[in-house]
Amino acid sequence: MKMYILIKEDIPEGFAIVGAAHASLAAYLKFSEEPEVKEWISGINGPFYKVICKVGDLEFEKAKELEKHVIITESRLGNEEVAIAFMPREEWPKSFKFFRLWK
């Protein structure tokens, strides 16, 4: 089970790091009462994995179609959407396997 966090590829690194941190916490707080999140955070089935990926605008927009997510904006970038985090789950759309890991 893992949480995916997608960061837009054109976001400056400093904002991307902060966006990822905010996205992780926001998703946990929003979905903390969901059974999947309780299982994920408990560590019963292993550590609570997070995967942070860099995506283009089209990939970001398409990812919004998947339910149970939070979007993070950055006020210092004119309230631009910078990150999207998804509730942890076991199964992910095939497209998520092809996103580039943030390095």
RASULQUI-V201913 format. One line per field, one symbol per residue. ss: DSSP state (H for helix, E for strand, C for the rest). A space follows every 50 residues. Layout:
# RASULQUI-V201913
ss = ???
This chain:
# RASULQUI-V201913
ss = CEEEEEEECCCCHHHHHHHHHHHHHHHHHHHCCCHHHHHHHHCCCCCCEE EEEEECHHHHHHHCCCCCEEEEEEHHHCCEEEEEEECCECCCCHHHHHCE ECC
